[in-house]
Amino acid sequence: TQLLEQSPQFLSIQEGENLTVYCNSSSVFSSLQWYRQEPGEGPVLLVTVVTGGEVKKLKRLTFQFGDARKDSSLHITAAQPGDTGLYLCAGPTRNTGGFKTIFGAGTRLFVKA
Amino acid sequence: GAVVSQHPSWVICKSGTSVKIECRSLDFQATTMFWYRQFPKQSLMLMATSNEGSKATYEQGVEKDKFLINHASLTLSTLTVTSAHPEDSSFYICSAGTGGGNYGYTFGSGTRLTVV
């Protein structure tokens, strides 16, 4: 069974600080996705990484896919209160007749003004 | 971009009654949709894969007779919680996509179910 382990589970930081969230697995994934979820809403896709070693940037967010495609990281520079939310990594696994997505446990980020 | 609409956004029902939740893909066709359940401060747990025109595929431990899934068209999947009990109270979310597992999915805004 493929599993995704996220760390840390909870992070409370001051505005302006940098942070990194990690997503690790013992299995190889064809891709990994990062989502952000706010209370009472569904997750919103931030990025998909597909190629081992790939780095993608989305404004102050930098996403990296490990060379062996078993892990990924999300780095936020100069965090702002608007970055507060639940960050989830996810990846596709085989399902009957297709694929399904499994999620990590999530990292709950709180950025204090 | 792909839009997934989920309805209702919240519902309160009495114990023993059934509740239907709808998930619609608004601007694309989805042969496959997914239903998740999320408890407070926890991640998403996949309940089942909804397949258009065929039976849903349920994850281990999910009661298919309690959580009925119907995917009658390429743009609509429904989840019916039958004979609901307070322990079924949760946040239910659906998702769908056009690019397959490697490109991520679009999620609905979720349905908060409270059974009293």
Interface residues (C-beta under 8 A of the other chain):
Chain A: S30 S31 Q33 Y35 G40 E41 G42 P43 V44 L45 T48 V50 L88 A90 G91 P92 T93 N95 T96 G97 G98 F99 K100 T101 I102 F103 G104 A105 G106 R108
Chain B: V4 Q6 T32 F34 K41 Q42 S43 L44 L46 T49 N51 T57 F91 I93 S95 G100 G101 N102 Y103 G104 Y105 T106 F107 G108 S109 G110 R112
